[in-house]
């Protein structure tokens, strides 16, 4: 049914001493007891919360060998799949990629992307911003594989991806620079700096990627700047702030059998946040203020035999809010989290006539949502933990929504954990669906689903071997679909679905410098769904002999629908190779690397009509100083 493969992913830790690099033959071990913050908004043991959570540490992200974060997640997180269409870059609007699905749920922005717990999505159209997620700015990623609406509200219906940005922990200063060149004139540049002195810390990063693409009219360019600063205000308070700015140029070549010329997107995105965190004897909490905004100009282009468009599409959007939460641990084994959220999202869109400059308004709307929630978690006899909570959300567009969740974990014996949960997820209709273009319907209600989940995890052989099996069943209703009434299209809450399946993941540290990983997902759906493969398999083995590293990995995708109407499906098997050599040159800790993606040149598509490139080779140098 599926072909099993093995992959090597390398993590090399080195320190400088007398102009040599000491290589430690140690790869990160995988444990069910890693600490997560996305489940209760406080640091808790992953084994004590009933939700299924995948954690990627900095070492996992580095070994992925990609400047974009989403392809790494698509490989290493079971049940998660991301659409792609080219060498690099995802784009926006029609023909774009970067759609994230978890367990077959994700279309229409049903998976919520977070930066340090704060929502990141385009306020006008509701979609995520895949080109902004840069791996060099990420410390770790926590993925809730199932509803996260109890804590995070709308758009967390199918799951949550919490990107925890980097901060410099050591004393002093450390800088890093990287440059690479590869197939299709793909160039990638990165420089960052971390600084820590006394109570103050900072991290600054600049990335620039560009590519001609593997097809005509598929250029992509992005320049991304990120800065984060922190200041410890005494023993109990910590002030954090970050800002991110990205300038993106993207061309969409259209379907190969129906190409487009001059379909160009010029995008400016910015986000900022400030957080005041507190820690005390009885718990912790934070006050967070966030803002995300964008300015988009899009030329819809023209096809063979058509004339160029006489207008440009323009939009400006925002998504801002305040989040306040506090976690209390007053007596042994108990955790109580209470929180309040306020969000305002929306924007305006218009067509601008190229010759006259006259604007035609398409939309100018705002939606605000206010919510309160609580979570109670209680541990009994170091064996049983019960977790439950409730959220009430009020929206200016659909009035109110109740979101319950309950679950438990059982530690039946040493290094074992059994989890079970029932959780609700929902997604608010976005402004495009309610107010823009002919199918719009201002009376839409939220989409909803309930997720039933059971998982078993076990760590063995002195924590060198970890494995986890998850079973799930999802029942969804009120899905927004475009239907025709008397020949006129209209968005209505008429859709439903039920998905079921299982996920397996395991990691085995064979030797201190050799580690093997595998994850497999099986998904059964009641109807054809795009970007939701029936089979998804990833295998990997990491080997680090001295200063050398070797990474061989493979991914199999089976039963991936490209077209629901014709039921066209795609199946493909990819092989990737990565290698590097690390040494000290003068006083510079230097790493030379080479990456090979799809090294067997498999022909395949993820989006219908958009064939993916064949063999992609890149090489570069990474310097720490």
N, C-alpha and C positions, 0 to 999 in steps of 0.2 A: 504493500500500500504506500508506504513512504520509504525513502532511502535514508539510512542513518549515516551520518558523517561525524568527523571529529575536527575540532578546531583548537588552535592554540592561542591564548591571549596572555600577553606578557605584562607583568608589573615588576619593574626593576627599581629597587631602592638603593641609592648610593650616597656616600658622604665623601667630602674632600679632605685629604690628610696628606701632607708632604707631597703635593702635586701628583697624587694617585687617587684612583676611585676604588673604594672598597665596595664590592658587590655582595649584597646579602641575598642568599638563596632562599628568599621567603616570598611566597605569593599570598595574597589576601585570603584568609579562610572565610568560608561562608557559614553563617550561624543564623538560626531561627530567633536568636535572642538579641539581634541588633536593635539599637535605639531608634525610634521614629517619633516625629512630631506631628505628622499630618492626620493622625487618627483622633487625637483628643486635644490638639493644639498645645501639648506639653510633652516633654520627653518621657516616653513610656517604652517598655519592652515590647518588641513586635509580637512576641509570643503571648502577651497578656491582652491584646485587643482582638476582637472577633473578625475584623475585616482582613481580607487577603491583600497584603501589601508587598510590592517588590521594591527593593532598595538597590540603587546603583551608586557605588562609591566613586570617588575621584579616580581610583585605579581602573575601574571598569570603563569609565568614560574615556580615559586616556588610551586604553587598549583598543577601543573601537576605531581609532585612527581616522576620524571624520571631524571636520570643523563644524558641521551641523549636528545638532543633538538628536533630532528625531530619527534618522536612520539607525543610530545606535540603540535607541529604545525599541525600535521595531524588531531588531534582532534579539536583544537580551531580555525583553519582558514578555513572558508567555501571555497569549491572548490579546496582545496589543499589535496593531498593524497600521502602517503609515503609507499612504499613496505617494508615488514618485513618478516623474515624467522625463527626467533628464540627468545630465552629469551632476549639476548642483543647482540649487534654487528651486523654490516651489511656486512662487507667484501668487496672484489673487485673481478674482473674477473668473469668467468662464475659461475652461481648459486648465485651471490651476490644479495643483496637487497639495500634499501636506495635510490631507484629511486623516484624523486620528480616530481609529475604532478600537474599542475594548469590548471583547466578547460579542462583536457584531453590532455594538451600539456606538454611534459617533456621528453619523450623518446629520448635518444641520447643527453642528457644534454641541454635541451632547457629551463631550469630554472636556472638562474644564482645565485650562492651563493656568498655573500660578507661578509668580515669582515671589519667593519667600512668603508664601501663604496669601498673596494678593492677586486677584483675578486679572488676567491679561487677555483681552479680546477686543475686536473692533466694535465700538458701540453702536454703529449704524446697522451693520449687517450681521453681527453676532458671531462671526467666524473667528477662529484663533489666528495667530500670526506666525506661521511656521518658520519663516526666514529669520526671525529675530532670536531664535533659541540657539545660541552659540556655545559650543562645548567648552571652550577655554574659560568661560565665565562661570562655570558650574562646579560647585563643590560636591554635591550629591543630588540624586533625584529619588523622590518617593512617589510610587505609583499605586493609588488605590484602585484595584481591579474590581470595580463595582460601584454602586452609588455612593457619592460623597455629599449629597444634598443636605444632610442633617447639619453639617458644619459649614458648607460652602454655598448652599442655595442653588439657584438656577444654573444651568449648563453643566452641573456636576452629575447629571443623570446617569451616564454610563460609566463614569470614573473620574479620577483626578490625577493630574501630573503636576506635582509640586517641585519646581526647580529651585533648589537652595543655592544661592549664589555664593561665590568664593569670598573669603576674608583671610587675611594673612595672620597666622597664629604666632609665628616665631618672633623673636626680638630682632630688631634691625631692619635691613632692607634686602629684598631679593627681586631680581628682574629676569625676564625670559623673553626670547625672541624666536620666531619660527618663520621659515619661508619654504614654499614648495611649488613645484611646477609639474604639470601633467598633461594628459591627453586633452585634445581640443583646446589648447592654449589656456588651460585652467591654472590660474595663479592664486595662491593663498598666502597672505601675510598676517602676522600676529605679533604684537608686543604687549607685555603687561608688567606691572610692578606692584609688589606688596611691601607695605611699610608698617612697622609696629614699634612704638616707643611710649613707655609709660601707660597712660590711660587711653592713648589715641592709636587707632589702626586705620589703614586704608588699603584699597585695591583698585587699580586702574588698568583698563584693558582697551586696546584698539585692534580691530580685525578688518581686513579688506579681502574679499573674494571676488574673482571675476572669471568668466568663461565665455568662449565663443559658442559653446553648446555643440551637440552632435548633429544638429540639423540647421538648415538655413533659417535665419530670423529667430534664433533662440538664445541671443546674448543675455547674460546675467551679470549684474554688478551689485555689490553691497559693501557699504562701509558702516561699521558698527562701533560705537564708543560706549564704554560702561565704566562707571565710577561708584565706589562704595566706601563709606567712612563710618567709623564707630568711635564712641567716646564713653568710657566707663564713669558714671556719675556716682562715685562712692561704691559702697558694698552691695547695694540692692538695686541700682538702676543702671540701664545701659541705653544710650541713644544711638540709633542707627539711621542712616540715610543712603539712598542710592538714586542714580539717574542713568538712563540709557537713551541713546539717540541713534537712529539708523536711517540711512539714505539708500534706497533700493531702486534699481532700474532693471526691468525685466521685459523680455519679449516672448510672446506666445506664438509659436509657429502654426498653431491649429493642428487639426487631424492631418495625418500624412496623406490620406485620400481626399482631403478637402482643406488645403493649406490657406493660411491667412497672412496677409502682408500688413505691416505697420500696426500690429496689435501690441502696443507699447504701454507699459505701466511705469509711472514715475511716482514714487512713494516716499513720504517722510513720516517716520514714526518716532514718538518719544514717550517715555514713561518716567515717573519719579515717585518716591515714597519716603516717608519718615516714620520711624517707630520708636516708641519709648517702652522699653521692656522692664519688667520688675521681677525680682526673685526674692523670696523671703522664706522664713521657717516653715510656713504652712502652704507654700505653693508658688505659682508664678503666673504672669499674664502680660498683656501688652495693649497699647493704644497705637493703632496703625492708620495712617492717612495715605491714600494712594491716588495716582492720576495716570491715565494712559490716553494718548491722543494721536490722531493721524490726519494727514493731508494727502489725498490721492488724486492723481490726474491720469486718466486712462483714455487712450485712443483705441476704439473697438476694432480698427483695421478694416480691411476689405478682402474679399475673395476674388478668384479669377473671374473676369467678366464684369465685376462690379466697379463702381467709382469709389474713391476714398470718402470716408465720412466727413460731413461738413461741420461736425461738432466734436468736442471733447467732453467726456464724463468727468465730473469733479465731485469730490465728497470730503467733508471734514467731520470727524467723529470724536467722541470722548467717552470715557468710562472712568468715573472717579467715585470715591466713597471713603467711609470711615468704618473701622472695625475695632471693637473693644471686647476683650475677653479676659477672664480670670479663672485660673484653676486652683482649687483648694484641696488640701490633703490634711484634714483636721484630725482624723484618727487612723489607726493602722489599717492598711489594705483598702482605704477608700480614696476615691478621686472624684471631685465634683467640678465640672466646667460649666460656666455660664457665659453667654456672649450676646453681643448686639452688633448688627450690621446695618449700614445705610449705603446704598449704591444709586448712582444716577448715570444713565447711559443713553446715548442717542447721537444726534448730529444732523447735518443737512447735506443734501445732494442736489446737483443741478447739471444740466447740459449747457456748455458754453459754445456759441456759434464761432467758428474759427475766423470767419471773415468779418463779422460785425461785432463780435464780443458780447452780443446779447445773451443773457442767461435765461434758461427755462427751468424753473424750480421743479424738482421731483419729490422732495421730502424735507421737512424741518420739524423733527420730533424729539421729545425727551421722555424717558420712562424712569420713574424712581421706585425703588423697592426698599422696604424696611423690615427687619426680621429680628426676632429674639429666639434663643435656643438654650438648651441645657443638656448635659450628658452626665450620667452617674455611672461610676464603675466601682464594683466592690469585689474584693478578693476574699475567699474563704479557705483557710487551712493550707495555704500555699498550693492548692490543687485546682480550685474552681474560681473562675472570675466571671461575673455577670456585668454586662454593659448595656445601657439603654439610654435613649434620649428622645427629645421632641423639639421640632422647629416650627415656628409660626411665621409665615412670610406674608406681608401685605404689599401688593403691587398696584400702581396707578392704572395699569392696563387690565388686570384680571381680578382685582380685589384680593383674595386670600388663598393660602395653601398651607395645609398641615403636612409635616414630614416626620413620621416616626421611624425608629430604628431600635432593634433589640438583638442581642447576641450573647454568646458565652464561649469561654475557652476552658478546656479541661486538660490538665497535665497528669495523664494516667500513670506514667512512670518516667524515669529519668530521661531527660533530653527528648521528650515527646510532647506534642501539643495537638489537641483536637479542637477545631473551631466550628461554630455554627452561627449563622446570622440571617435575619430577615430585615431588609432595608428598602426604603422607598427612594426613588430618584425622580426629578422632574426638570423640565426645561421651559423657560418662558418663551413665548413667541417673540421673534425679533421684529425690528421696525420694518425691514423689507417685507416680511410676511404679512404684517398688519397694515402697512400704509403705502407701499411702493409697488408700482407696476400693476398690470391688469388683474392678477389673481388675488390682490390684497384683500384682507378681511380684518377690520379692527375689533371684531368680536371673538377672536381666537382665544382659546383657553390653553393652559400649559399642557405639554406632553408629560405622561407619567409612566412609571414602571415600578415593579416590585422584584427584587432580587433575592432568591433563596440560595444559600451557599453552605457547603460543608467542606472542610479541609482537614488533612492530617499531615503533620510534619514530624520528621525524626532526624536527629543529629547523632552520628556514630563515629567510632574510631578516633576518639579524642578530638572531636569536632572537625576531623578531616573530611568527613562525608556527611552531607546534608541533602535531604530529599523532601519534597512536598507534593501532595496530590490535592487538587481542588475540584469539587463538583459544583455545578451551578445550574439554576433554572431561572429564566427571566420572563416575566409577563408584562407586556407593554400595551398601553392603550392611549387613545386621544392623539395619535400621531397626526401631524399636520401633513395633509396631502392636497394636491391640486386636482380638483374634479371639475367636470363640466356640467353646468345646470342650464338647460335650454341653449346649449352650445357655447355658453360663456364660462371661461375658466374662473375658479374661485378656490381659495385656500380654506379647507375645512378640517375639523378634528374628527376624521373618519377612520384613520389607520389603526392597526393593531399588529402585534407580532409576539411570538414566543421563541426564545432562543434557549438552547441547553447545550451542555458539553462538559468537558473536563480539561484540566491543565496539569502538566507534570513538569517539575523542574528539579534538577539535581546537580550537585557540585562535589567533585572529589579531588582533594589535594593528594595526588599520588606520592609525590616527593616534595621536599621544600621548594624546589624550583620547577615543579611540573603539576599542572592543574587541568582537569577536564570538566566541562560544563555541558549541560544539555537542557533544553526546554522544548516541550511539545504541547500544542493546543489542538483540541478537536471541537468544532463548532457545528451544531445542527440548528438550522433556522426554518421557521414555518413558511417563509417566502424568500425568493432571491434577494440578496442584499449586496450592494456594491461595497468594495473595500473591506470585505469580511470573509477571508479564506476559510474553507472547511478544515484544512490541515495546515498547520504552521509548525515547522521544525527547525531548530537551530542547535548545532553542536560545535564544541570548541575545545581545544586543548592548548594550554599556555606553557611555554618552555623557555627558560632563561639560563643558558649555559654561560656563566661568566658575564662579560660585557655584551654578549650577543643576545638578542631576543628573536623569537620566531612565533608567528601567529598564523595559523591556518584555520579558517572557519567556513562553514557552509550553511546555507538556508534553503529549505524546501517549502514551497508554497503550492498547495493543491486546492482545487475547487474554488478558485477566485472568480466571481462573476464580474465581467466587464460590461455586460448589457443585460438588464433585467428582462426587457421585452423579448429579446431573441434567445436569452439564456446562454449567451456566449461565455465560456469559461476559459481560464488560463491556468496552466500548471508549469512550474519551472523549478530548476535546481541550480543554485549559484555557489561557486567556490571563490573564496577570497584568500589572499596571502599578504602577510605583513612581516617585515623584518627590520631590525635596527641594530646598530653598533654604537656603543657608548664609550667615550674615552675623554681624558683631560688633555686639552690643547692649550699649553701655557697655563693660565689660571681659569680657563673657561671649561665648564662642564658641558660637553658637546655630544649630541646624538645625531647620527646620520640614519635616515630611514627611507624605506621604499615600500609602497603599497600597490597591490594589484587586486582590482575588483572585477568580478565576473571573468576570471582568467580563462575559462573555457569558451568564452564568447557566445553564451546562450542568447538566443533571440526571444524576447518576451515583452509583454506590456502589462502595466498596472492600471493605467487609464486607457480606455478604448481609443484606438487611433493614434496613440502616442507611444511608438516603439521606444524601448529603453536602449541606451548605448551598449555596444559590445564590450570588449576588453578595455578597461581603464587603468592606466599606469600613472603613478605620481611618485615623486621623490623629493626629499628636502633635507633641511638641517634644522635642529632645535638646539638653542644655546641657553644655558642658565648662567647668570653672572650677578 
